[in-house]
């Protein structure tokens, strides 16, 4: 049974992420979206908030669940019995980092396969960094993130002011 993990920071989840998650849910029997607890970065949203936003926007996908993990992705994959890691590729600039991660993960866990999905053309420029910056500077994120995420961004920025 192909069981895939879609890992990431998701700070916050964008429409580009959601496009990849929806396509993964159509491709694999079961998909876990796994949010990394990254101590090195200082995220805008807490891990609980990121998981909650993902659960809201994936609620229509019956074979998708959302979880978080701390530590190595391959350890999480092994302990959950997942054999596939799904990553979205936007531009050539993503390639070097993604190749490094895929090869590292395979070195750590030879059975794991990384599968890349090309982003939808309309999302090829989109990233969580861009969304955070636009929102923090008062711009519109309409069409870049799901509606529920727009509300979370609004609340977060009001709290900061
Ligand atoms: O959304 P991101 O920040 O590009 O996702 C990166 C992520 C979470 C996939 C990557 O940082 C990761 O797998 N972190 C867990 C730590 C790990 O396993 N590192 C070794 C592989 S490079």
Backbone and ligand atoms as CSV (ligand in chain L), in Angstrom:
chain,resi,resn,atom,element,x,y,z
A,1,UNK,N,N,0.852,-1.203,0.000
A,1,UNK,CA,C,0.000,0.000,0.000
A,1,UNK,C,C,0.884,1.248,0.000
A,2,UNK,N,N,0.967,1.999,-1.089
A,2,UNK,CA,C,1.813,3.182,-1.083
A,2,UNK,C,C,1.341,4.217,-0.049
A,3,UNK,N,N,2.199,4.462,0.888
A,3,UNK,CA,C,1.907,5.423,1.954
A,3,UNK,C,C,2.977,6.506,1.881
A,4,UNK,N,N,2.549,7.742,1.660
A,4,UNK,CA,C,3.494,8.834,1.417
A,4,UNK,C,C,3.422,9.896,2.503
A,5,UNK,N,N,4.573,10.544,2.699
A,5,UNK,CA,C,4.645,11.673,3.629
A,5,UNK,C,C,4.930,12.935,2.823
A,6,UNK,N,N,4.205,13.996,3.137
A,6,UNK,CA,C,4.522,15.307,2.553
A,6,UNK,C,C,5.065,16.157,3.706
A,7,UNK,N,N,6.391,16.262,3.812
A,7,UNK,CA,C,6.965,16.998,4.940
A,7,UNK,C,C,7.187,18.473,4.596
A,8,UNK,N,N,7.262,19.303,5.605
A,8,UNK,CA,C,7.578,20.708,5.345
A,8,UNK,C,C,7.431,21.555,6.587
A,9,UNK,N,N,7.744,22.848,6.407
A,9,UNK,CA,C,7.600,23.796,7.522
A,9,UNK,C,C,6.178,24.374,7.564
A,10,UNK,N,N,5.598,24.606,6.408
A,10,UNK,CA,C,4.205,25.061,6.303
A,10,UNK,C,C,3.924,26.263,7.215
A,11,UNK,N,N,4.733,27.321,7.048
A,11,UNK,CA,C,4.616,28.487,7.945
A,11,UNK,C,C,4.220,29.737,7.163
A,12,UNK,N,N,3.004,29.855,6.680
A,12,UNK,CA,C,1.879,28.921,6.770
A,12,UNK,C,C,1.744,28.106,5.475
A,13,UNK,N,N,0.757,27.167,5.486
A,13,UNK,CA,C,0.438,26.408,4.273
A,13,UNK,C,C,-0.081,27.384,3.203
A,14,UNK,N,N,0.413,27.209,1.970
A,14,UNK,CA,C,-0.006,28.069,0.851
A,14,UNK,C,C,-0.865,27.257,-0.125
A,15,UNK,N,N,-1.417,27.948,-1.131
A,15,UNK,CA,C,-2.173,27.230,-2.164
A,15,UNK,C,C,-1.254,26.317,-2.985
A,16,UNK,N,N,0.021,26.665,-3.063
A,16,UNK,CA,C,0.987,25.797,-3.755
A,16,UNK,C,C,1.163,24.489,-3.001
A,17,UNK,N,N,1.296,24.565,-1.665
A,17,UNK,CA,C,1.379,23.340,-0.842
A,17,UNK,C,C,0.123,22.498,-1.023
A,18,UNK,N,N,-1.025,23.193,-0.947
A,18,UNK,CA,C,-2.300,22.458,-0.994
A,18,UNK,C,C,-2.460,21.724,-2.327
A,19,UNK,N,N,-2.002,22.355,-3.396
A,19,UNK,CA,C,-2.044,21.716,-4.724
A,19,UNK,C,C,-1.224,20.412,-4.699
A,20,UNK,N,N,-0.059,20.453,-4.098
A,20,UNK,CA,C,0.792,19.242,-4.031
A,20,UNK,C,C,0.114,18.180,-3.140
A,21,UNK,N,N,-0.450,18.604,-2.004
A,21,UNK,CA,C,-1.091,17.645,-1.085
A,21,UNK,C,C,-2.293,16.984,-1.773
A,22,UNK,N,N,-3.081,17.787,-2.487
A,22,UNK,CA,C,-4.254,17.221,-3.182
A,22,UNK,C,C,-3.828,16.225,-4.253
A,23,UNK,N,N,-2.763,16.576,-4.986
A,23,UNK,CA,C,-2.296,15.652,-6.028
A,23,UNK,C,C,-1.698,14.401,-5.406
A,24,UNK,N,N,-0.998,14.546,-4.279
A,24,UNK,CA,C,-0.447,13.357,-3.591
A,24,UNK,C,C,-1.597,12.470,-3.107
A,25,UNK,N,N,-2.678,13.078,-2.630
A,25,UNK,CA,C,-3.813,12.283,-2.109
A,25,UNK,C,C,-4.490,11.486,-3.219
A,26,UNK,N,N,-4.383,11.996,-4.468
A,26,UNK,CA,C,-4.956,11.251,-5.603
A,26,UNK,C,C,-3.988,10.166,-6.095
A,27,UNK,N,N,-2.715,10.299,-5.741
A,27,UNK,CA,C,-1.687,9.394,-6.277
A,27,UNK,C,C,-1.401,8.226,-5.330
A,28,UNK,N,N,-1.493,8.500,-4.013
A,28,UNK,CA,C,-1.120,7.479,-3.027
A,28,UNK,C,C,-2.334,7.087,-2.186
A,29,UNK,N,N,-2.258,5.867,-1.628
A,29,UNK,CA,C,-3.390,5.374,-0.833
A,29,UNK,C,C,-3.616,6.228,0.408
A,30,UNK,N,N,-2.494,6.527,1.074
A,30,UNK,CA,C,-2.617,7.349,2.276
A,30,UNK,C,C,-1.486,8.377,2.306
A,31,UNK,N,N,-1.799,9.555,2.810
A,31,UNK,CA,C,-0.809,10.636,2.859
A,31,UNK,C,C,-0.814,11.245,4.262
A,32,UNK,N,N,0.376,11.388,4.829
A,32,UNK,CA,C,0.512,12.151,6.066
A,32,UNK,C,C,1.275,13.429,5.761
A,33,UNK,N,N,0.673,14.552,6.087
A,33,UNK,CA,C,1.376,15.829,5.985
A,33,UNK,C,C,2.092,16.012,7.321
A,34,UNK,N,N,3.414,16.075,7.275
A,34,UNK,CA,C,4.205,16.096,8.520
A,34,UNK,C,C,4.905,17.440,8.664
A,35,UNK,N,N,4.550,18.164,9.715
A,35,UNK,CA,C,5.100,19.497,9.950
A,35,UNK,C,C,6.321,19.378,10.849
A,36,UNK,N,N,7.426,19.915,10.369
A,36,UNK,CA,C,8.669,19.785,11.130
A,36,UNK,C,C,8.711,20.794,12.289
A,37,UNK,N,N,9.174,20.310,13.432
A,37,UNK,CA,C,9.429,21.190,14.572
A,37,UNK,C,C,10.879,21.634,14.401
A,38,UNK,N,N,11.063,22.819,13.829
A,38,UNK,CA,C,12.415,23.266,13.492
A,38,UNK,C,C,12.879,24.309,14.503
A,39,UNK,N,N,13.786,23.900,15.369
A,39,UNK,CA,C,14.213,24.806,16.443
A,39,UNK,C,C,15.106,25.938,15.929
A,40,UNK,N,N,15.744,25.720,14.776
A,40,UNK,CA,C,16.678,26.731,14.262
A,40,UNK,C,C,15.948,27.965,13.726
A,41,UNK,N,N,14.779,27.748,13.118
A,41,UNK,CA,C,14.036,28.883,12.545
A,41,UNK,C,C,13.165,29.522,13.616
A,42,UNK,N,N,12.804,30.784,13.424
A,42,UNK,CA,C,11.808,31.358,14.341
A,42,UNK,C,C,10.530,31.569,13.528
A,43,UNK,N,N,9.631,30.602,13.597
A,43,UNK,CA,C,8.452,30.644,12.742
A,43,UNK,C,C,7.446,31.707,13.162
A,44,UNK,N,N,6.597,32.112,12.220
A,44,UNK,CA,C,5.511,33.044,12.539
A,44,UNK,C,C,4.438,32.304,13.339
A,45,UNK,N,N,4.145,31.059,12.927
A,45,UNK,CA,C,3.093,30.279,13.575
A,45,UNK,C,C,3.703,29.153,14.417
A,46,UNK,N,N,3.084,28.879,15.550
A,46,UNK,CA,C,3.549,27.769,16.390
A,46,UNK,C,C,3.270,26.454,15.654
A,47,UNK,N,N,3.868,25.402,16.136
A,47,UNK,CA,C,3.658,24.104,15.503
A,47,UNK,C,C,2.172,23.710,15.579
A,48,UNK,N,N,1.527,24.003,16.717
A,48,UNK,CA,C,0.100,23.673,16.865
A,48,UNK,C,C,-0.738,24.456,15.862
A,49,UNK,N,N,-0.410,25.741,15.676
A,49,UNK,CA,C,-1.170,26.566,14.726
A,49,UNK,C,C,-0.998,26.049,13.297
A,50,UNK,N,N,0.241,25.656,12.950
A,50,UNK,CA,C,0.489,25.170,11.584
A,50,UNK,C,C,-0.271,23.859,11.337
A,51,UNK,N,N,-0.259,22.973,12.356
A,51,UNK,CA,C,-0.994,21.707,12.227
A,51,UNK,C,C,-2.493,22.003,12.097
A,52,UNK,N,N,-3.002,22.920,12.918
A,52,UNK,CA,C,-4.442,23.241,12.887
A,52,UNK,C,C,-4.855,23.793,11.514
A,53,UNK,N,N,-4.034,24.707,10.977
A,53,UNK,CA,C,-4.362,25.286,9.655
A,53,UNK,C,C,-4.375,24.197,8.590
A,54,UNK,N,N,-3.396,23.291,8.652
A,54,UNK,CA,C,-3.348,22.201,7.666
A,54,UNK,C,C,-4.565,21.285,7.807
A,55,UNK,N,N,-4.959,21.010,9.068
A,55,UNK,CA,C,-6.143,20.134,9.258
A,55,UNK,C,C,-7.365,20.795,8.654
A,56,UNK,N,N,-7.491,22.117,8.819
A,56,UNK,CA,C,-8.651,22.823,8.260
A,56,UNK,C,C,-8.664,22.700,6.738
A,57,UNK,N,N,-7.506,22.924,6.117
A,57,UNK,CA,C,-7.518,22.993,4.644
A,57,UNK,C,C,-7.470,21.608,3.994
A,58,UNK,N,N,-7.163,20.572,4.793
A,58,UNK,CA,C,-7.143,19.194,4.237
A,58,UNK,C,C,-8.385,18.407,4.647
A,59,UNK,N,N,-9.351,19.080,5.293
A,59,UNK,CA,C,-10.515,18.363,5.847
A,59,UNK,C,C,-11.287,17.612,4.769
A,60,UNK,N,N,-11.235,18.097,3.504
A,60,UNK,CA,C,-11.994,17.445,2.416
A,60,UNK,C,C,-11.254,16.237,1.838
A,61,UNK,N,N,-10.055,15.964,2.318
A,61,UNK,CA,C,-9.258,14.862,1.757
A,61,UNK,C,C,-9.272,13.695,2.742
A,62,UNK,N,N,-10.086,12.667,2.422
A,62,UNK,CA,C,-10.337,11.611,3.419
A,62,UNK,C,C,-9.116,10.714,3.673
A,63,UNK,N,N,-8.157,10.680,2.747
A,63,UNK,CA,C,-6.984,9.814,2.974
A,63,UNK,C,C,-5.751,10.604,3.423
A,64,UNK,N,N,-5.992,11.821,3.929
A,64,UNK,CA,C,-4.868,12.666,4.372
A,64,UNK,C,C,-5.005,12.955,5.860
A,65,UNK,N,N,-3.918,12.748,6.601
A,65,UNK,CA,C,-3.908,13.224,7.986
A,65,UNK,C,C,-2.711,14.138,8.193
A,66,UNK,N,N,-2.751,14.875,9.295
A,66,UNK,CA,C,-1.711,15.878,9.559
A,66,UNK,C,C,-1.083,15.584,10.905
A,67,UNK,N,N,0.241,15.649,10.948
A,67,UNK,CA,C,0.976,15.336,12.170
A,67,UNK,C,C,2.178,16.275,12.243
A,68,UNK,N,N,2.917,16.227,13.350
A,68,UNK,CA,C,4.169,16.973,13.422
A,68,UNK,C,C,5.274,16.013,13.844
A,69,UNK,N,N,6.507,16.407,13.559
A,69,UNK,CA,C,7.620,15.547,13.979
A,69,UNK,C,C,8.823,16.400,14.352
A,70,UNK,N,N,9.619,15.825,15.236
A,70,UNK,CA,C,10.845,16.467,15.698
A,70,UNK,C,C,11.954,15.474,15.383
A,71,UNK,N,N,13.058,15.915,14.860
A,71,UNK,CA,C,14.151,14.981,14.562
A,71,UNK,C,C,14.220,14.684,13.086
A,72,UNK,N,N,14.796,13.525,12.767
A,72,UNK,CA,C,15.024,13.188,11.362
A,72,UNK,C,C,13.732,12.726,10.680
A,73,UNK,N,N,13.547,13.204,9.457
A,73,UNK,CA,C,12.380,12.797,8.677
A,73,UNK,C,C,12.383,11.282,8.421
A,74,UNK,N,N,13.562,10.719,8.137
A,74,UNK,CA,C,13.600,9.276,7.842
A,74,UNK,C,C,13.201,8.444,9.074
A,75,UNK,N,N,13.516,8.939,10.268
A,75,UNK,CA,C,13.105,8.206,11.478
A,75,UNK,C,C,11.587,8.221,11.615
A,76,UNK,N,N,11.001,9.393,11.304
A,76,UNK,CA,C,9.533,9.497,11.348
A,76,UNK,C,C,8.922,8.559,10.305
A,77,UNK,N,N,9.489,8.573,9.081
A,77,UNK,CA,C,8.955,7.727,8.001
A,77,UNK,C,C,9.058,6.250,8.394
A,78,UNK,N,N,10.209,5.862,8.918
A,78,UNK,CA,C,10.409,4.453,9.287
A,78,UNK,C,C,9.418,4.040,10.369
A,79,UNK,N,N,9.279,4.884,11.392
A,79,UNK,CA,C,8.426,4.484,12.516
A,79,UNK,C,C,6.946,4.453,12.128
A,80,UNK,N,N,6.591,5.161,11.037
A,80,UNK,CA,C,5.192,5.140,10.590
A,80,UNK,C,C,4.969,4.209,9.395
A,81,UNK,N,N,6.025,3.578,8.929
A,81,UNK,CA,C,5.887,2.624,7.816
A,81,UNK,C,C,5.651,3.283,6.465
A,82,UNK,N,N,6.107,4.538,6.308
A,82,UNK,CA,C,5.938,5.223,5.020
A,82,UNK,C,C,7.181,5.006,4.163
A,83,UNK,N,N,6.974,4.707,2.877
A,83,UNK,CA,C,8.108,4.437,1.993
A,83,UNK,C,C,8.393,5.562,1.021
A,84,UNK,N,N,7.531,6.585,1.014
A,84,UNK,CA,C,7.656,7.642,-0.001
A,84,UNK,C,C,7.603,9.019,0.656
A,85,UNK,N,N,8.517,9.872,0.198
A,85,UNK,CA,C,8.499,11.286,0.595
A,85,UNK,C,C,8.109,12.077,-0.648
A,86,UNK,N,N,7.115,12.936,-0.515
A,86,UNK,CA,C,6.694,13.762,-1.658
A,86,UNK,C,C,7.151,15.201,-1.419
A,87,UNK,N,N,7.797,15.770,-2.446
A,87,UNK,CA,C,8.179,17.175,-2.379
A,87,UNK,C,C,7.728,17.878,-3.652
A,88,UNK,N,N,7.356,19.121,-3.515
A,88,UNK,CA,C,6.996,19.924,-4.689
A,88,UNK,C,C,8.242,20.616,-5.220
A,89,UNK,N,N,8.360,20.692,-6.538
A,89,UNK,CA,C,9.479,21.418,-7.162
A,89,UNK,C,C,8.909,22.609,-7.908
A,90,UNK,N,N,9.437,23.788,-7.604
A,90,UNK,CA,C,8.937,24.986,-8.287
A,90,UNK,C,C,9.858,25.351,-9.454
A,91,UNK,N,N,11.027,25.819,-9.137
A,91,UNK,CA,C,11.927,26.271,-10.210
A,91,UNK,C,C,13.236,25.498,-10.111
A,92,UNK,N,N,14.113,25.728,-11.084
A,92,UNK,CA,C,15.423,25.071,-11.079
A,92,UNK,C,C,16.154,25.369,-9.770
A,93,UNK,N,N,15.906,26.569,-9.229
A,93,UNK,CA,C,16.589,26.968,-7.995
A,93,UNK,C,C,16.269,26.036,-6.816
A,94,UNK,N,N,15.140,25.336,-6.864
A,94,UNK,CA,C,14.811,24.379,-5.793
A,94,UNK,C,C,15.653,23.105,-5.909
A,95,UNK,N,N,16.156,22.862,-7.115
A,95,UNK,CA,C,16.645,21.524,-7.415
A,95,UNK,C,C,17.829,21.094,-6.546
A,96,UNK,N,N,18.816,21.989,-6.388
A,96,UNK,CA,C,20.035,21.594,-5.675
A,96,UNK,C,C,19.747,21.177,-4.235
A,97,UNK,N,N,18.958,21.978,-3.559
A,97,UNK,CA,C,18.591,21.691,-2.167
A,97,UNK,C,C,17.774,20.399,-2.080
A,98,UNK,N,N,16.852,20.238,-3.018
A,98,UNK,CA,C,15.996,19.049,-2.993
A,98,UNK,C,C,16.798,17.785,-3.302
A,99,UNK,N,N,17.755,17.894,-4.231
A,99,UNK,CA,C,18.600,16.749,-4.564
A,99,UNK,C,C,19.431,16.352,-3.342
A,100,UNK,N,N,19.983,17.360,-2.673
A,100,UNK,CA,C,20.791,17.113,-1.470
A,100,UNK,C,C,19.955,16.398,-0.400
A,101,UNK,N,N,18.734,16.880,-0.200
A,101,UNK,CA,C,17.878,16.258,0.825
A,101,UNK,C,C,17.502,14.832,0.432
A,102,UNK,N,N,17.141,14.655,-0.839
A,102,UNK,CA,C,16.701,13.325,-1.289
A,102,UNK,C,C,17.842,12.316,-1.159
A,103,UNK,N,N,19.054,12.747,-1.555
A,103,UNK,CA,C,20.194,11.819,-1.489
A,103,UNK,C,C,20.581,11.542,-0.036
A,104,UNK,N,N,20.492,12.569,0.800
A,104,UNK,CA,C,20.801,12.378,2.227
A,104,UNK,C,C,19.804,11.406,2.848
A,105,UNK,N,N,18.534,11.619,2.539
A,105,UNK,CA,C,17.514,10.736,3.123
A,105,UNK,C,C,17.691,9.299,2.644
A,106,UNK,N,N,18.075,9.135,1.379
A,106,UNK,CA,C,18.268,7.764,0.879
A,106,UNK,C,C,19.499,7.122,1.500
A,107,UNK,N,N,20.522,7.944,1.778
A,107,UNK,CA,C,21.731,7.424,2.441
A,107,UNK,C,C,21.362,6.945,3.855
A,108,UNK,N,N,20.507,7.736,4.520
A,108,UNK,CA,C,20.125,7.389,5.896
A,108,UNK,C,C,19.151,6.216,5.937
A,109,UNK,N,N,18.309,6.129,4.906
A,109,UNK,CA,C,17.292,5.064,4.862
A,109,UNK,C,C,17.144,4.609,3.402
A,110,UNK,N,N,17.938,3.605,2.990
A,110,UNK,CA,C,17.977,3.226,1.572
A,110,UNK,C,C,16.616,2.864,0.981
A,111,UNK,N,N,15.675,2.420,1.791
A,111,UNK,CA,C,14.367,2.023,1.250
A,111,UNK,C,C,13.461,3.202,0.912
A,112,UNK,N,N,13.825,4.391,1.369
A,112,UNK,CA,C,12.910,5.526,1.176
A,112,UNK,C,C,13.050,6.077,-0.244
A,113,UNK,N,N,11.946,6.421,-0.863
A,113,UNK,CA,C,11.963,6.991,-2.217
A,113,UNK,C,C,11.403,8.402,-2.138
A,114,UNK,N,N,12.117,9.372,-2.723
A,114,UNK,CA,C,11.569,10.731,-2.790
A,114,UNK,C,C,10.951,10.937,-4.164
A,115,UNK,N,N,9.712,11.373,-4.166
A,115,UNK,CA,C,8.987,11.614,-5.416
A,115,UNK,C,C,8.734,13.115,-5.527
A,116,UNK,N,N,9.114,13.683,-6.677
A,116,UNK,CA,C,8.914,15.125,-6.872
A,116,UNK,C,C,7.701,15.371,-7.753
A,117,UNK,N,N,6.909,16.344,-7.337
A,117,UNK,CA,C,5.786,16.768,-8.171
A,117,UNK,C,C,6.046,18.204,-8.598
A,118,UNK,N,N,5.870,18.456,-9.900
A,118,UNK,CA,C,6.059,19.821,-10.395
A,118,UNK,C,C,4.910,20.687,-9.899
A,119,UNK,N,N,5.247,21.841,-9.401
A,119,UNK,CA,C,4.222,22.741,-8.894
A,119,UNK,C,C,3.278,23.171,-10.034
A,120,UNK,N,N,2.066,23.545,-9.675
A,120,UNK,CA,C,1.175,24.146,-10.663
A,120,UNK,C,C,1.825,25.453,-11.136
A,121,UNK,N,N,1.769,25.737,-12.449
A,121,UNK,CA,C,2.472,26.912,-13.003
A,121,UNK,C,C,2.074,28.198,-12.263
A,122,UNK,N,N,0.793,28.273,-11.844
A,122,UNK,CA,C,0.327,29.507,-11.208
A,122,UNK,C,C,0.926,29.716,-9.813
A,123,UNK,N,N,1.574,28.652,-9.282
A,123,UNK,CA,C,2.167,28.766,-7.939
A,123,UNK,C,C,3.690,28.721,-7.980
A,124,UNK,N,N,4.280,28.832,-9.165
A,124,UNK,CA,C,5.714,28.569,-9.300
A,124,UNK,C,C,6.574,29.604,-8.564
A,125,UNK,N,N,6.003,30.760,-8.261
A,125,UNK,CA,C,6.762,31.819,-7.584
A,125,UNK,C,C,6.439,31.866,-6.080
A,126,UNK,N,N,5.482,31.034,-5.673
A,126,UNK,CA,C,4.889,31.202,-4.350
A,126,UNK,C,C,5.662,30.455,-3.261
A,127,UNK,N,N,5.824,31.109,-2.100
A,127,UNK,CA,C,6.441,30.436,-0.956
A,127,UNK,C,C,5.833,31.001,0.319
A,128,UNK,N,N,6.009,30.282,1.413
A,128,UNK,CA,C,5.508,30.782,2.701
A,128,UNK,C,C,6.209,32.093,3.072
A,129,UNK,N,N,7.495,32.209,2.737
A,129,UNK,CA,C,8.247,33.451,3.032
A,129,UNK,C,C,7.593,34.655,2.372
A,130,UNK,N,N,7.242,34.482,1.083
A,130,UNK,CA,C,6.615,35.575,0.324
A,130,UNK,C,C,5.272,35.933,0.958
A,131,UNK,N,N,4.499,34.911,1.324
A,131,UNK,CA,C,3.179,35.145,1.930
A,131,UNK,C,C,3.334,35.911,3.249
A,132,UNK,N,N,4.276,35.489,4.082
A,132,UNK,CA,C,4.477,36.179,5.377
A,132,UNK,C,C,4.857,37.634,5.145
A,133,UNK,N,N,5.772,37.850,4.190
A,133,UNK,CA,C,6.241,39.215,3.934
A,133,UNK,C,C,5.099,40.105,3.437
A,134,UNK,N,N,4.321,39.599,2.487
A,134,UNK,CA,C,3.203,40.404,1.961
A,134,UNK,C,C,2.241,40.742,3.096
A,135,UNK,N,N,1.906,39.709,3.912
A,135,UNK,CA,C,0.931,39.923,4.986
A,135,UNK,C,C,1.469,40.924,6.019
A,136,UNK,N,N,2.731,40.771,6.382
A,136,UNK,CA,C,3.310,41.670,7.394
A,136,UNK,C,C,3.362,43.116,6.909
A,137,UNK,N,N,3.514,43.291,5.580
A,137,UNK,CA,C,3.624,44.649,5.030
A,137,UNK,C,C,2.266,45.180,4.560
A,138,UNK,N,N,1.212,44.463,4.920
A,138,UNK,CA,C,-0.138,44.980,4.680
A,138,UNK,C,C,-0.710,44.706,3.304
A,139,UNK,N,N,-0.066,43.844,2.515
A,139,UNK,CA,C,-0.580,43.535,1.174
A,139,UNK,C,C,-1.637,42.438,1.213
A,140,UNK,N,N,-2.220,42.180,0.050
A,140,UNK,CA,C,-3.278,41.169,-0.041
A,140,UNK,C,C,-2.682,39.807,-0.398
A,141,UNK,N,N,-3.105,38.795,0.359
A,141,UNK,CA,C,-2.657,37.426,0.064
A,141,UNK,C,C,-3.789,36.620,-0.579
A,142,UNK,N,N,-4.778,37.352,-1.101
A,142,UNK,CA,C,-5.897,36.719,-1.810
A,142,UNK,C,C,-5.383,35.820,-2.944
A,143,UNK,N,N,-5.849,34.583,-2.954
A,143,UNK,CA,C,-5.443,33.676,-4.024
A,143,UNK,C,C,-4.123,32.962,-3.763
A,144,UNK,N,N,-3.392,33.416,-2.740
A,144,UNK,CA,C,-2.088,32.788,-2.451
A,144,UNK,C,C,-2.208,31.725,-1.371
A,145,UNK,N,N,-3.176,31.909,-0.463
A,145,UNK,CA,C,-3.389,30.959,0.636
A,145,UNK,C,C,-4.882,30.652,0.723
A,146,UNK,N,N,-5.259,29.504,1.300
A,146,UNK,CA,C,-6.685,29.228,1.497
A,146,UNK,C,C,-7.308,30.302,2.399
A,147,UNK,N,N,-8.638,30.496,2.255
A,147,UNK,CA,C,-9.329,31.558,2.999
A,147,UNK,C,C,-9.105,31.454,4.510
A,148,UNK,N,N,-9.157,30.224,5.050
A,148,UNK,CA,C,-9.006,30.086,6.504
A,148,UNK,C,C,-7.613,30.547,6.955
A,149,UNK,N,N,-6.613,30.345,6.105
A,149,UNK,CA,C,-5.248,30.781,6.453
A,149,UNK,C,C,-5.165,32.311,6.444
A,150,UNK,N,N,-5.931,32.925,5.521
A,150,UNK,CA,C,-5.995,34.399,5.482
A,150,UNK,C,C,-6.435,34.947,6.844
A,151,UNK,N,N,-7.448,34.276,7.436
A,151,UNK,CA,C,-7.947,34.723,8.752
A,151,UNK,C,C,-6.859,34.574,9.823
A,152,UNK,N,N,-6.164,33.439,9.797
A,152,UNK,CA,C,-5.099,33.215,10.787
A,152,UNK,C,C,-3.992,34.270,10.645
A,153,UNK,N,N,-3.669,34.622,9.388
A,153,UNK,CA,C,-2.627,35.637,9.159
A,153,UNK,C,C,-3.082,36.983,9.718
A,154,UNK,N,N,-4.361,37.295,9.457
A,154,UNK,CA,C,-4.916,38.571,9.926
A,154,UNK,C,C,-4.817,38.659,11.460
A,155,UNK,N,N,-5.262,37.577,12.117
A,155,UNK,CA,C,-5.237,37.549,13.593
A,155,UNK,C,C,-3.814,37.695,14.113
A,156,UNK,N,N,-2.886,36.952,13.494
A,156,UNK,CA,C,-1.492,36.958,13.945
A,156,UNK,C,C,-0.902,38.354,13.841
A,157,UNK,N,N,-1.208,39.038,12.729
A,157,UNK,CA,C,-0.627,40.364,12.511
A,157,UNK,C,C,-1.271,41.395,13.440
A,158,UNK,N,N,-2.569,41.238,13.703
A,158,UNK,CA,C,-3.223,42.144,14.666
A,158,UNK,C,C,-2.607,41.992,16.039
A,159,UNK,N,N,-2.316,40.740,16.423
A,159,UNK,CA,C,-1.729,40.471,17.741
A,159,UNK,C,C,-0.344,41.089,17.868
A,160,UNK,N,N,0.375,41.157,16.752
A,160,UNK,CA,C,1.730,41.699,16.750
A,160,UNK,C,C,1.742,43.219,16.894
A,161,UNK,N,N,0.587,43.865,16.492
A,161,UNK,CA,C,0.589,45.329,16.464
A,161,UNK,C,C,0.350,45.942,17.855
L,1,LIG,O1,O,9.202,23.319,3.938
L,1,LIG,P1,P,10.678,23.087,4.071
L,1,LIG,O2,O,11.241,23.990,5.150
L,1,LIG,O3,O,11.410,23.230,2.758
L,1,LIG,O4,O,10.854,21.555,4.559
L,1,LIG,C1,C,12.143,21.053,4.857
L,1,LIG,C2,C,12.044,19.683,5.568
L,1,LIG,C3,C,11.127,19.746,6.745
L,1,LIG,C4,C,11.532,18.653,4.587
L,1,LIG,C5,C,13.479,19.284,6.017
L,1,LIG,O5,O,14.069,20.374,6.674
L,1,LIG,C6,C,13.504,18.067,6.941
L,1,LIG,O6,O,13.251,16.977,6.508
L,1,LIG,N1,N,13.813,18.316,8.231
L,1,LIG,C7,C,13.892,17.261,9.217
L,1,LIG,C8,C,15.357,17.007,9.615
L,1,LIG,C9,C,16.013,16.008,8.684
L,1,LIG,O7,O,15.549,14.906,8.475
L,1,LIG,N2,N,17.172,16.424,8.089
L,1,LIG,C10,C,17.951,15.561,7.210
L,1,LIG,C11,C,17.460,15.582,5.779
L,1,LIG,S1,S,18.150,16.917,4.880
